[in-house]
Amino acid sequence: MSLTIFHNPRCSKSRQTLALLEENGHTPEIVEYLKTPPSKEQLKEILTALGMSPRELMRKGEAEYKDNNLGDESLSEEELIDAMVKFPKLIERPIVISNGKVKIGRPPEGVLEIV
């Protein structure tokens, strides 16, 4: 089974999600996405699997969101995805991928549905 978590060790929800996976006997590949951001193609795949728009996956409270005027409704999905690649801090976390299924760990227990 393939299991990956896009993880930020400084985020409590991300730490809780990782701990929950491990407590349930899973050993995910850990990708610290702030150090190793997903590619544009990976983000598109994640968005498709989640059934979300790029804006729905963005952390709108981050300074990068405001500083780059990403709330502008005229921005295309491509432009928003490019912003998430450039500023990975904007990506909602944690994201768990298990055999082609994707879930955001908010709440952490939700990821158990796909593993």
Biopython code that builds the backbone (N, CA, C, O; Angstrom):
import numpy as np
from Bio.PDB.StructureBuilder import StructureBuilder

atoms = [
    (1, "MET", "N", (0.843, -1.189, 0.000)),
    (1, "MET", "CA", (0.000, 0.000, 0.000)),
    (1, "MET", "C", (0.880, 1.241, 0.000)),
    (1, "MET", "O", (1.848, 1.333, 0.755)),
    (2, "SER", "N", (0.537, 2.175, -0.840)),
    (2, "SER", "CA", (1.235, 3.445, -0.912)),
    (2, "SER", "C", (0.533, 4.434, 0.016)),
    (2, "SER", "O", (-0.682, 4.613, -0.065)),
    (3, "LEU", "N", (1.303, 5.075, 0.899)),
    (3, "LEU", "CA", (0.729, 6.025, 1.849)),
    (3, "LEU", "C", (1.701, 7.180, 2.039)),
    (3, "LEU", "O", (2.852, 6.982, 2.429)),
    (4, "THR", "N", (1.227, 8.382, 1.761)),
    (4, "THR", "CA", (2.057, 9.579, 1.856)),
    (4, "THR", "C", (1.315, 10.645, 2.641)),
    (4, "THR", "O", (0.100, 10.795, 2.512)),
    (5, "ILE", "N", (2.057, 11.383, 3.457)),
    (5, "ILE", "CA", (1.487, 12.540, 4.146)),
    (5, "ILE", "C", (2.316, 13.768, 3.799)),
    (5, "ILE", "O", (3.535, 13.779, 3.969)),
    (6, "PHE", "N", (1.637, 14.801, 3.310)),
    (6, "PHE", "CA", (2.272, 16.102, 3.131)),
    (6, "PHE", "C", (2.160, 16.783, 4.489)),
    (6, "PHE", "O", (1.077, 17.182, 4.918)),
    (7, "HIS", "N", (3.294, 16.905, 5.148)),
    (7, "HIS", "CA", (3.367, 17.176, 6.581)),
    (7, "HIS", "C", (4.127, 18.460, 6.877)),
    (7, "HIS", "O", (5.112, 18.793, 6.218)),
    (8, "ASN", "N", (3.643, 19.165, 7.883)),
    (8, "ASN", "CA", (4.369, 20.303, 8.445)),
    (8, "ASN", "C", (4.531, 20.002, 9.931)),
    (8, "ASN", "O", (3.556, 20.067, 10.678)),
    (9, "PRO", "N", (5.746, 19.672, 10.374)),
    (9, "PRO", "CA", (5.944, 19.288, 11.768)),
    (9, "PRO", "C", (5.596, 20.391, 12.773)),
    (9, "PRO", "O", (5.438, 20.107, 13.960)),
    (10, "ARG", "N", (5.475, 21.625, 12.327)),
    (10, "ARG", "CA", (5.130, 22.719, 13.242)),
    (10, "ARG", "C", (3.625, 22.883, 13.410)),
    (10, "ARG", "O", (3.174, 23.684, 14.229)),
    (11, "CYS", "N", (2.842, 22.125, 12.632)),
    (11, "CYS", "CA", (1.380, 22.228, 12.668)),
    (11, "CYS", "C", (0.799, 21.138, 13.565)),
    (11, "CYS", "O", (1.092, 19.957, 13.375)),
    (12, "SER", "N", (-0.014, 21.521, 14.530)),
    (12, "SER", "CA", (-0.565, 20.543, 15.472)),
    (12, "SER", "C", (-1.471, 19.534, 14.772)),
    (12, "SER", "O", (-1.420, 18.349, 15.102)),
    (13, "LYS", "N", (-2.296, 19.958, 13.823)),
    (13, "LYS", "CA", (-3.177, 19.022, 13.110)),
    (13, "LYS", "C", (-2.347, 18.030, 12.290)),
    (13, "LYS", "O", (-2.697, 16.854, 12.191)),
    (14, "SER", "N", (-1.269, 18.502, 11.716)),
    (14, "SER", "CA", (-0.402, 17.629, 10.940)),
    (14, "SER", "C", (0.263, 16.598, 11.860)),
    (14, "SER", "O", (0.324, 15.415, 11.527)),
    (15, "ARG", "N", (0.751, 17.045, 13.001)),
    (15, "ARG", "CA", (1.359, 16.108, 13.969)),
    (15, "ARG", "C", (0.326, 15.108, 14.472)),
    (15, "ARG", "O", (0.630, 13.923, 14.610)),
    (16, "GLN", "N", (-0.889, 15.569, 14.748)),
    (16, "GLN", "CA", (-1.952, 14.672, 15.227)),
    (16, "GLN", "C", (-2.306, 13.630, 14.164)),
    (16, "GLN", "O", (-2.516, 12.459, 14.479)),
    (17, "THR", "N", (-2.370, 14.062, 12.913)),
    (17, "THR", "CA", (-2.714, 13.145, 11.831)),
    (17, "THR", "C", (-1.627, 12.083, 11.656)),
    (17, "THR", "O", (-1.932, 10.900, 11.502)),
    (18, "LEU", "N", (-0.371, 12.501, 11.679)),
    (18, "LEU", "CA", (0.731, 11.552, 11.559)),
    (18, "LEU", "C", (0.710, 10.555, 12.722)),
    (18, "LEU", "O", (0.877, 9.353, 12.515)),
    (19, "ALA", "N", (0.507, 11.048, 13.924)),
    (19, "ALA", "CA", (0.454, 10.166, 15.099)),
    (19, "ALA", "C", (-0.697, 9.176, 14.982)),
    (19, "ALA", "O", (-0.540, 8.001, 15.315)),
    (20, "LEU", "N", (-1.844, 9.637, 14.514)),
    (20, "LEU", "CA", (-3.012, 8.763, 14.355)),
    (20, "LEU", "C", (-2.730, 7.652, 13.342)),
    (20, "LEU", "O", (-3.082, 6.494, 13.570)),
    (21, "LEU", "N", (-2.099, 8.007, 12.233)),
    (21, "LEU", "CA", (-1.742, 6.991, 11.242)),
    (21, "LEU", "C", (-0.810, 5.953, 11.855)),
    (21, "LEU", "O", (-1.011, 4.750, 11.691)),
    (22, "GLU", "N", (0.212, 6.430, 12.564)),
    (22, "GLU", "CA", (1.182, 5.518, 13.177)),
    (22, "GLU", "C", (0.539, 4.655, 14.258)),
    (22, "GLU", "O", (0.850, 3.470, 14.372)),
    (23, "GLU", "N", (-0.352, 5.241, 15.047)),
    (23, "GLU", "CA", (-1.051, 4.476, 16.097)),
    (23, "GLU", "C", (-1.917, 3.364, 15.502)),
    (23, "GLU", "O", (-2.193, 2.360, 16.158)),
    (24, "ASN", "N", (-2.339, 3.558, 14.252)),
    (24, "ASN", "CA", (-3.170, 2.564, 13.584)),
    (24, "ASN", "C", (-2.345, 1.623, 12.700)),
    (24, "ASN", "O", (-2.880, 0.939, 11.828)),
    (25, "GLY", "N", (-1.039, 1.604, 12.943)),
    (25, "GLY", "CA", (-0.169, 0.645, 12.267)),
    (25, "GLY", "C", (0.306, 1.029, 10.885)),
    (25, "GLY", "O", (0.794, 0.176, 10.143)),
    (26, "HIS", "N", (0.174, 2.290, 10.521)),
    (26, "HIS", "CA", (0.591, 2.744, 9.193)),
    (26, "HIS", "C", (1.901, 3.518, 9.295)),
    (26, "HIS", "O", (2.124, 4.274, 10.241)),
    (27, "THR", "N", (2.753, 3.313, 8.312)),
    (27, "THR", "CA", (4.023, 4.024, 8.248)),
    (27, "THR", "C", (4.062, 4.805, 6.939)),
    (27, "THR", "O", (4.540, 4.296, 5.924)),
    (28, "PRO", "N", (3.566, 6.028, 6.959)),
    (28, "PRO", "CA", (3.516, 6.794, 5.713)),
    (28, "PRO", "C", (4.881, 7.343, 5.314)),
    (28, "PRO", "O", (5.769, 7.537, 6.143)),
    (29, "GLU", "N", (5.010, 7.583, 4.019)),
    (29, "GLU", "CA", (6.140, 8.368, 3.543)),
    (29, "GLU", "C", (5.831, 9.804, 3.965)),
    (29, "GLU", "O", (4.749, 10.319, 3.684)),
    (30, "ILE", "N", (6.773, 10.439, 4.632)),
    (30, "ILE", "CA", (6.548, 11.801, 5.119)),
    (30, "ILE", "C", (7.226, 12.787, 4.176)),
    (30, "ILE", "O", (8.437, 12.736, 3.962)),
    (31, "VAL", "N", (6.423, 13.681, 3.620)),
    (31, "VAL", "CA", (6.945, 14.734, 2.754)),
    (31, "VAL", "C", (6.747, 16.053, 3.484)),
    (31, "VAL", "O", (5.622, 16.521, 3.655)),
    (32, "GLU", "N", (7.852, 16.644, 3.911)),
    (32, "GLU", "CA", (7.755, 17.971, 4.533)),
    (32, "GLU", "C", (7.608, 18.968, 3.385)),
    (32, "GLU", "O", (8.591, 19.424, 2.802)),
    (33, "TYR", "N", (6.362, 19.288, 3.083)),
    (33, "TYR", "CA", (6.059, 20.016, 1.854)),
    (33, "TYR", "C", (6.579, 21.444, 1.837)),
    (33, "TYR", "O", (6.649, 22.053, 0.769)),
    (34, "LEU", "N", (6.947, 21.999, 2.993)),
    (34, "LEU", "CA", (7.550, 23.331, 2.972)),
    (34, "LEU", "C", (8.982, 23.254, 2.443)),
    (34, "LEU", "O", (9.485, 24.211, 1.854)),
    (35, "LYS", "N", (9.636, 22.107, 2.657)),
    (35, "LYS", "CA", (10.994, 21.885, 2.149)),
    (35, "LYS", "C", (10.964, 21.285, 0.748)),
    (35, "LYS", "O", (11.805, 21.606, -0.092)),
    (36, "THR", "N", (9.992, 20.412, 0.504)),
    (36, "THR", "CA", (9.850, 19.735, -0.786)),
    (36, "THR", "C", (8.411, 19.900, -1.254)),
    (36, "THR", "O", (7.586, 19.005, -1.066)),
    (37, "PRO", "N", (8.109, 21.041, -1.862)),
    (37, "PRO", "CA", (6.725, 21.298, -2.267)),
    (37, "PRO", "C", (6.273, 20.359, -3.382)),
    (37, "PRO", "O", (7.086, 19.895, -4.182)),
    (38, "PRO", "N", (4.968, 20.083, -3.428)),
    (38, "PRO", "CA", (4.462, 19.287, -4.543)),
    (38, "PRO", "C", (4.608, 20.077, -5.839)),
    (38, "PRO", "O", (4.595, 21.308, -5.843)),
    (39, "SER", "N", (4.746, 19.340, -6.932)),
    (39, "SER", "CA", (4.816, 19.980, -8.245)),
    (39, "SER", "C", (3.434, 20.480, -8.634)),
    (39, "SER", "O", (2.432, 20.159, -7.994)),
    (40, "LYS", "N", (3.406, 21.259, -9.681)),
    (40, "LYS", "CA", (2.140, 21.757, -10.210)),
    (40, "LYS", "C", (1.253, 20.577, -10.605)),
    (40, "LYS", "O", (0.049, 20.593, -10.350)),
    (41, "GLU", "N", (1.849, 19.547, -11.230)),
    (41, "GLU", "CA", (1.098, 18.373, -11.648)),
    (41, "GLU", "C", (0.542, 17.625, -10.437)),
    (41, "GLU", "O", (-0.611, 17.195, -10.445)),
    (42, "GLN", "N", (1.365, 17.472, -9.396)),
    (42, "GLN", "CA", (0.893, 16.796, -8.181)),
    (42, "GLN", "C", (-0.272, 17.555, -7.564)),
    (42, "GLN", "O", (-1.259, 16.949, -7.147)),
    (43, "LEU", "N", (-0.163, 18.875, -7.504)),
    (43, "LEU", "CA", (-1.245, 19.680, -6.938)),
    (43, "LEU", "C", (-2.529, 19.510, -7.733)),
    (43, "LEU", "O", (-3.612, 19.412, -7.155)),
    (44, "LYS", "N", (-2.415, 19.476, -9.042)),
    (44, "LYS", "CA", (-3.601, 19.283, -9.876)),
    (44, "LYS", "C", (-4.240, 17.926, -9.594)),
    (44, "LYS", "O", (-5.464, 17.820, -9.516)),
    (45, "GLU", "N", (-3.419, 16.888, -9.441)),
    (45, "GLU", "CA", (-3.932, 15.552, -9.128)),
    (45, "GLU", "C", (-4.615, 15.538, -7.767)),
    (45, "GLU", "O", (-5.676, 14.935, -7.602)),
    (46, "ILE", "N", (-4.003, 16.202, -6.796)),
    (46, "ILE", "CA", (-4.577, 16.278, -5.442)),
    (46, "ILE", "C", (-5.924, 17.000, -5.487)),
    (46, "ILE", "O", (-6.898, 16.540, -4.891)),
    (47, "LEU", "N", (-5.976, 18.116, -6.186)),
    (47, "LEU", "CA", (-7.217, 18.888, -6.286)),
    (47, "LEU", "C", (-8.324, 18.077, -6.955)),
    (47, "LEU", "O", (-9.475, 18.102, -6.521)),
    (48, "THR", "N", (-7.963, 17.361, -8.012)),
    (48, "THR", "CA", (-8.949, 16.527, -8.707)),
    (48, "THR", "C", (-9.471, 15.443, -7.770)),
    (48, "THR", "O", (-10.678, 15.217, -7.687)),
    (49, "ALA", "N", (-8.564, 14.777, -7.069)),
    (49, "ALA", "CA", (-8.969, 13.699, -6.150)),
    (49, "ALA", "C", (-9.836, 14.224, -5.013)),
    (49, "ALA", "O", (-10.748, 13.536, -4.555)),
    (50, "LEU", "N", (-9.553, 15.434, -4.560)),
    (50, "LEU", "CA", (-10.342, 16.034, -3.477)),
    (50, "LEU", "C", (-11.652, 16.637, -3.982)),
    (50, "LEU", "O", (-12.574, 16.870, -3.201)),
    (51, "GLY", "N", (-11.731, 16.887, -5.290)),
    (51, "GLY", "CA", (-12.905, 17.557, -5.840)),
    (51, "GLY", "C", (-12.986, 19.004, -5.382)),
    (51, "GLY", "O", (-14.069, 19.543, -5.154)),
    (52, "MET", "N", (-11.811, 19.624, -5.253)),
    (52, "MET", "CA", (-11.743, 21.001, -4.749)),
    (52, "MET", "C", (-11.148, 21.924, -5.803)),
    (52, "MET", "O", (-10.425, 21.493, -6.702)),
    (53, "SER", "N", (-11.470, 23.197, -5.668)),
    (53, "SER", "CA", (-10.819, 24.216, -6.487)),
    (53, "SER", "C", (-9.528, 24.621, -5.771)),
    (53, "SER", "O", (-9.387, 24.385, -4.571)),
    (54, "PRO", "N", (-8.588, 25.226, -6.498)),
    (54, "PRO", "CA", (-7.356, 25.666, -5.845)),
    (54, "PRO", "C", (-7.621, 26.597, -4.658)),
    (54, "PRO", "O", (-6.968, 26.481, -3.621)),
    (55, "ARG", "N", (-8.557, 27.501, -4.805)),
    (55, "ARG", "CA", (-8.826, 28.454, -3.717)),
    (55, "ARG", "C", (-9.316, 27.743, -2.453)),
    (55, "ARG", "O", (-9.026, 28.179, -1.338)),
    (56, "GLU", "N", (-10.064, 26.642, -2.632)),
    (56, "GLU", "CA", (-10.564, 25.896, -1.480)),
    (56, "GLU", "C", (-9.445, 25.211, -0.703)),
    (56, "GLU", "O", (-9.593, 24.928, 0.486)),
    (57, "LEU", "N", (-8.324, 24.945, -1.375)),
    (57, "LEU", "CA", (-7.196, 24.270, -0.729)),
    (57, "LEU", "C", (-6.199, 25.269, -0.142)),
    (57, "LEU", "O", (-5.191, 24.874, 0.443)),
    (58, "MET", "N", (-6.479, 26.550, -0.298)),
    (58, "MET", "CA", (-5.533, 27.576, 0.157)),
    (58, "MET", "C", (-5.833, 28.043, 1.576)),
    (58, "MET", "O", (-6.985, 28.157, 1.995)),
    (59, "ARG", "N", (-4.756, 28.305, 2.286)),
    (59, "ARG", "CA", (-4.844, 28.881, 3.626)),
    (59, "ARG", "C", (-4.915, 30.404, 3.462)),
    (59, "ARG", "O", (-3.905, 31.075, 3.248)),
    (60, "LYS", "N", (-6.121, 30.914, 3.569)),
    (60, "LYS", "CA", (-6.356, 32.326, 3.260)),
    (60, "LYS", "C", (-5.858, 33.287, 4.342)),
    (60, "LYS", "O", (-5.779, 34.493, 4.108)),
    (61, "GLY", "N", (-5.526, 32.766, 5.512)),
    (61, "GLY", "CA", (-5.039, 33.629, 6.587)),
    (61, "GLY", "C", (-3.545, 33.904, 6.527)),
    (61, "GLY", "O", (-3.028, 34.704, 7.306)),
    (62, "GLU", "N", (-2.849, 33.247, 5.609)),
    (62, "GLU", "CA", (-1.400, 33.428, 5.516)),
    (62, "GLU", "C", (-1.059, 34.768, 4.870)),
    (62, "GLU", "O", (-1.781, 35.258, 4.001)),
    (63, "ALA", "N", (0.057, 35.350, 5.311)),
    (63, "ALA", "CA", (0.503, 36.642, 4.777)),
    (63, "ALA", "C", (0.711, 36.571, 3.266)),
    (63, "ALA", "O", (0.423, 37.534, 2.556)),
    (64, "GLU", "N", (1.211, 35.435, 2.769)),
    (64, "GLU", "CA", (1.464, 35.284, 1.334)),
    (64, "GLU", "C", (0.168, 35.414, 0.523)),
    (64, "GLU", "O", (0.188, 35.884, -0.615)),
    (65, "TYR", "N", (-0.941, 34.999, 1.108)),
    (65, "TYR", "CA", (-2.237, 35.106, 0.431)),
    (65, "TYR", "C", (-2.595, 36.581, 0.260)),
    (65, "TYR", "O", (-2.972, 37.023, -0.826)),
    (66, "LYS", "N", (-2.471, 37.321, 1.343)),
    (66, "LYS", "CA", (-2.831, 38.746, 1.302)),
    (66, "LYS", "C", (-1.807, 39.552, 0.503)),
    (66, "LYS", "O", (-2.170, 40.389, -0.324)),
    (67, "ASP", "N", (-0.519, 39.290, 0.761)),
    (67, "ASP", "CA", (0.547, 40.073, 0.121)),
    (67, "ASP", "C", (0.568, 39.924, -1.399)),
    (67, "ASP", "O", (1.032, 40.819, -2.106)),
    (68, "ASN", "N", (0.067, 38.801, -1.898)),
    (68, "ASN", "CA", (0.079, 38.556, -3.342)),
    (68, "ASN", "C", (-1.302, 38.713, -3.978)),
    (68, "ASN", "O", (-1.527, 38.296, -5.114)),
    (69, "ASN", "N", (-2.221, 39.322, -3.225)),
    (69, "ASN", "CA", (-3.565, 39.632, -3.719)),
    (69, "ASN", "C", (-4.258, 38.396, -4.285)),
    (69, "ASN", "O", (-4.922, 38.463, -5.320)),
    (70, "LEU", "N", (-4.094, 37.253, -3.587)),
    (70, "LEU", "CA", (-4.658, 36.003, -4.093)),
    (70, "LEU", "C", (-6.167, 35.894, -3.868)),
    (70, "LEU", "O", (-6.797, 34.949, -4.343)),
    (71, "GLY", "N", (-6.741, 36.840, -3.159)),
    (71, "GLY", "CA", (-8.185, 36.894, -2.995)),
    (71, "GLY", "C", (-8.884, 37.469, -4.224)),
    (71, "GLY", "O", (-10.112, 37.455, -4.315)),
    (72, "ASP", "N", (-8.096, 37.971, -5.161)),
    (72, "ASP", "CA", (-8.620, 38.544, -6.396)),
    (72, "ASP", "C", (-9.369, 37.464, -7.175)),
    (72, "ASP", "O", (-8.763, 36.497, -7.637)),
    (73, "GLU", "N", (-10.670, 37.627, -7.320)),
    (73, "GLU", "CA", (-11.506, 36.617, -7.974)),
    (73, "GLU", "C", (-11.211, 36.463, -9.470)),
    (73, "GLU", "O", (-11.647, 35.493, -10.090)),
    (74, "SER", "N", (-10.474, 37.415, -10.049)),
    (74, "SER", "CA", (-10.174, 37.309, -11.482)),
    (74, "SER", "C", (-8.985, 36.385, -11.755)),
    (74, "SER", "O", (-8.705, 36.073, -12.912)),
    (75, "LEU", "N", (-8.292, 35.951, -10.723)),
    (75, "LEU", "CA", (-7.157, 35.049, -10.926)),
    (75, "LEU", "C", (-7.645, 33.683, -11.392)),
    (75, "LEU", "O", (-8.653, 33.169, -10.907)),
    (76, "SER", "N", (-6.919, 33.110, -12.334)),
    (76, "SER", "CA", (-7.300, 31.799, -12.864)),
    (76, "SER", "C", (-6.863, 30.691, -11.907)),
    (76, "SER", "O", (-6.062, 30.914, -10.999)),
    (77, "GLU", "N", (-7.404, 29.496, -12.129)),
    (77, "GLU", "CA", (-6.992, 28.353, -11.316)),
    (77, "GLU", "C", (-5.506, 28.095, -11.502)),
    (77, "GLU", "O", (-4.816, 27.755, -10.541)),
    (78, "GLU", "N", (-5.002, 28.249, -12.718)),
    (78, "GLU", "CA", (-3.574, 28.062, -12.997)),
    (78, "GLU", "C", (-2.733, 29.025, -12.163)),
    (78, "GLU", "O", (-1.713, 28.634, -11.595)),
    (79, "GLU", "N", (-3.160, 30.278, -12.093)),
    (79, "GLU", "CA", (-2.416, 31.276, -11.318)),
    (79, "GLU", "C", (-2.420, 30.929, -9.829)),
    (79, "GLU", "O", (-1.415, 31.118, -9.144)),
    (80, "LEU", "N", (-3.543, 30.424, -9.330)),
    (80, "LEU", "CA", (-3.615, 30.040, -7.919)),
    (80, "LEU", "C", (-2.736, 28.819, -7.637)),
    (80, "LEU", "O", (-2.071, 28.759, -6.603)),
    (81, "ILE", "N", (-2.734, 27.861, -8.542)),
    (81, "ILE", "CA", (-1.869, 26.683, -8.376)),
    (81, "ILE", "C", (-0.405, 27.116, -8.419)),
    (81, "ILE", "O", (0.401, 26.653, -7.611)),
    (82, "ASP", "N", (-0.059, 27.992, -9.345)),
    (82, "ASP", "CA", (1.310, 28.509, -9.413)),
    (82, "ASP", "C", (1.713, 29.166, -8.095)),
    (82, "ASP", "O", (2.847, 29.012, -7.640)),
    (83, "ALA", "N", (0.785, 29.893, -7.488)),
    (83, "ALA", "CA", (1.068, 30.552, -6.202)),
    (83, "ALA", "C", (1.329, 29.519, -5.106)),
    (83, "ALA", "O", (2.204, 29.717, -4.263)),
    (84, "MET", "N", (0.570, 28.411, -5.113)),
    (84, "MET", "CA", (0.779, 27.375, -4.094)),
    (84, "MET", "C", (2.118, 26.666, -4.290)),
    (84, "MET", "O", (2.756, 26.254, -3.321)),
    (85, "VAL", "N", (2.541, 26.526, -5.549)),
    (85, "VAL", "CA", (3.857, 25.931, -5.810)),
    (85, "VAL", "C", (4.945, 26.884, -5.325)),
    (85, "VAL", "O", (5.923, 26.457, -4.712)),
    (86, "LYS", "N", (4.773, 28.161, -5.598)),
    (86, "LYS", "CA", (5.771, 29.163, -5.207)),
    (86, "LYS", "C", (5.789, 29.383, -3.697)),
    (86, "LYS", "O", (6.853, 29.565, -3.104)),
    (87, "PHE", "N", (4.606, 29.366, -3.074)),
    (87, "PHE", "CA", (4.470, 29.592, -1.636)),
    (87, "PHE", "C", (3.743, 28.392, -1.016)),
    (87, "PHE", "O", (2.548, 28.484, -0.738)),
    (88, "PRO", "N", (4.436, 27.270, -0.793)),
    (88, "PRO", "CA", (3.759, 26.066, -0.298)),
    (88, "PRO", "C", (3.079, 26.241, 1.057)),
    (88, "PRO", "O", (2.233, 25.432, 1.437)),
    (89, "LYS", "N", (3.442, 27.279, 1.776)),
    (89, "LYS", "CA", (2.784, 27.566, 3.059)),
    (89, "LYS", "C", (1.285, 27.795, 2.869)),
    (89, "LYS", "O", (0.509, 27.657, 3.814)),
    (90, "LEU", "N", (0.881, 28.144, 1.651)),
    (90, "LEU", "CA", (-0.527, 28.406, 1.349)),
    (90, "LEU", "C", (-1.366, 27.137, 1.266)),
    (90, "LEU", "O", (-2.594, 27.204, 1.319)),
    (91, "ILE", "N", (-0.711, 25.973, 1.137)),
    (91, "ILE", "CA", (-1.445, 24.716, 0.955)),
    (91, "ILE", "C", (-1.993, 24.241, 2.300)),
    (91, "ILE", "O", (-1.260, 24.139, 3.283)),
    (92, "GLU", "N", (-3.290, 23.956, 2.323)),
    (92, "GLU", "CA", (-3.913, 23.415, 3.533)),
    (92, "GLU", "C", (-3.222, 22.104, 3.891)),
    (92, "GLU", "O", (-2.801, 21.354, 3.011)),
    (93, "ARG", "N", (-3.109, 21.839, 5.167)),
    (93, "ARG", "CA", (-2.401, 20.659, 5.634)),
    (93, "ARG", "C", (-3.129, 19.989, 6.766)),
    (93, "ARG", "O", (-4.003, 20.586, 7.394)),
    (94, "PRO", "N", (-2.778, 18.765, 7.027)),
    (94, "PRO", "CA", (-1.958, 17.855, 6.241)),
    (94, "PRO", "C", (-2.796, 17.201, 5.155)),
    (94, "PRO", "O", (-4.018, 17.100, 5.268)),
    (95, "ILE", "N", (-2.125, 16.761, 4.106)),
    (95, "ILE", "CA", (-2.783, 16.026, 3.030)),
    (95, "ILE", "C", (-2.253, 14.605, 3.068)),
    (95, "ILE", "O", (-1.042, 14.385, 3.086)),
    (96, "VAL", "N", (-3.165, 13.638, 3.081)),
    (96, "VAL", "CA", (-2.783, 12.231, 3.085)),
    (96, "VAL", "C", (-3.250, 11.610, 1.767)),
    (96, "VAL", "O", (-4.390, 11.794, 1.341)),
    (97, "ILE", "N", (-2.330, 10.866, 1.133)),
    (97, "ILE", "CA", (-2.628, 10.183, -0.124)),
    (97, "ILE", "C", (-2.416, 8.697, 0.114)),
    (97, "ILE", "O", (-1.347, 8.270, 0.549)),
    (98, "SER", "N", (-3.446, 7.921, -0.174)),
    (98, "SER", "CA", (-3.382, 6.476, 0.012)),
    (98, "SER", "C", (-3.991, 5.787, -1.199)),
    (98, "SER", "O", (-5.202, 5.838, -1.416)),
    (99, "ASN", "N", (-3.133, 5.141, -1.987)),
    (99, "ASN", "CA", (-3.600, 4.393, -3.162)),
    (99, "ASN", "C", (-4.547, 5.198, -4.045)),
    (99, "ASN", "O", (-5.617, 4.720, -4.421)),
    (100, "GLY", "N", (-4.151, 6.407, -4.366)),
    (100, "GLY", "CA", (-4.936, 7.234, -5.271)),
    (100, "GLY", "C", (-6.060, 8.019, -4.613)),
    (100, "GLY", "O", (-6.681, 8.863, -5.260)),
    (101, "LYS", "N", (-6.331, 7.758, -3.349)),
    (101, "LYS", "CA", (-7.361, 8.515, -2.623)),
    (101, "LYS", "C", (-6.660, 9.599, -1.809)),
    (101, "LYS", "O", (-5.541, 9.409, -1.333)),
    (102, "VAL", "N", (-7.331, 10.728, -1.660)),
    (102, "VAL", "CA", (-6.728, 11.870, -0.977)),
    (102, "VAL", "C", (-7.697, 12.411, 0.060)),
    (102, "VAL", "O", (-8.905, 12.471, -0.167)),
    (103, "LYS", "N", (-7.150, 12.799, 1.193)),
    (103, "LYS", "CA", (-7.974, 13.370, 2.272)),
    (103, "LYS", "C", (-7.136, 14.405, 3.014)),
    (103, "LYS", "O", (-5.933, 14.227, 3.209)),
    (104, "ILE", "N", (-7.784, 15.475, 3.418)),
    (104, "ILE", "CA", (-7.138, 16.475, 4.275)),
    (104, "ILE", "C", (-7.400, 16.066, 5.717)),
    (104, "ILE", "O", (-8.523, 15.707, 6.071)),
    (105, "GLY", "N", (-6.372, 16.121, 6.544)),
    (105, "GLY", "CA", (-6.489, 15.696, 7.939)),
    (105, "GLY", "C", (-7.107, 16.760, 8.837)),
    (105, "GLY", "O", (-6.519, 17.151, 9.845)),
    (106, "ARG", "N", (-8.281, 17.220, 8.470)),
    (106, "ARG", "CA", (-9.028, 18.186, 9.279)),
    (106, "ARG", "C", (-10.484, 17.741, 9.293)),
    (106, "ARG", "O", (-11.228, 18.070, 8.369)),
    (107, "PRO", "N", (-10.907, 17.011, 10.302)),
    (107, "PRO", "CA", (-10.151, 16.564, 11.484)),
    (107, "PRO", "C", (-9.242, 15.390, 11.136)),
    (107, "PRO", "O", (-9.453, 14.709, 10.132)),
    (108, "PRO", "N", (-8.231, 15.157, 11.967)),
    (108, "PRO", "CA", (-7.279, 14.085, 11.696)),
    (108, "PRO", "C", (-7.922, 12.724, 11.462)),
    (108, "PRO", "O", (-7.445, 11.957, 10.626)),
    (109, "GLU", "N", (-8.974, 12.415, 12.170)),
    (109, "GLU", "CA", (-9.619, 11.100, 12.069)),
    (109, "GLU", "C", (-10.147, 10.804, 10.669)),
    (109, "GLU", "O", (-10.309, 9.641, 10.300)),
    (110, "GLY", "N", (-10.413, 11.833, 9.901)),
    (110, "GLY", "CA", (-10.949, 11.660, 8.553)),
    (110, "GLY", "C", (-10.039, 10.875, 7.634)),
    (110, "GLY", "O", (-10.511, 10.229, 6.698)),
    (111, "VAL", "N", (-8.732, 10.921, 7.887)),
    (111, "VAL", "CA", (-7.805, 10.230, 6.989)),
    (111, "VAL", "C", (-7.922, 8.708, 7.130)),
    (111, "VAL", "O", (-7.514, 7.973, 6.231)),
    (112, "LEU", "N", (-8.462, 8.244, 8.224)),
    (112, "LEU", "CA", (-8.596, 6.796, 8.419)),
    (112, "LEU", "C", (-9.578, 6.183, 7.431)),
    (112, "LEU", "O", (-9.577, 4.971, 7.220)),
    (113, "GLU", "N", (-10.426, 7.029, 6.819)),
    (113, "GLU", "CA", (-11.387, 6.545, 5.819)),
    (113, "GLU", "C", (-10.703, 6.038, 4.552)),
    (113, "GLU", "O", (-11.284, 5.242, 3.815)),
    (114, "ILE", "N", (-9.482, 6.486, 4.293)),
    (114, "ILE", "CA", (-8.830, 6.131, 3.020)),
    (114, "ILE", "C", (-7.660, 5.173, 3.184)),
    (114, "ILE", "O", (-7.098, 4.729, 2.183)),
    (115, "VAL", "N", (-7.276, 4.841, 4.406)),
    (115, "VAL", "CA", (-6.125, 3.928, 4.586)),
    (115, "VAL", "C", (-6.580, 2.508, 4.830)),
    (115, "VAL", "O", (-5.750, 1.615, 5.001)),
]
sb = StructureBuilder()
sb.init_structure("model")
sb.init_model(0)
sb.init_chain("A")
sb.init_seg("    ")
for serial, (resi, resn, name, xyz) in enumerate(atoms, 1):
    if name == "N":
        sb.init_residue(resn, " ", resi, " ")
    sb.init_atom(name, np.array(xyz, "f"), 0.0, 1.0, " ", f" {name:<3s}", serial, name[0])
structure = sb.get_structure()
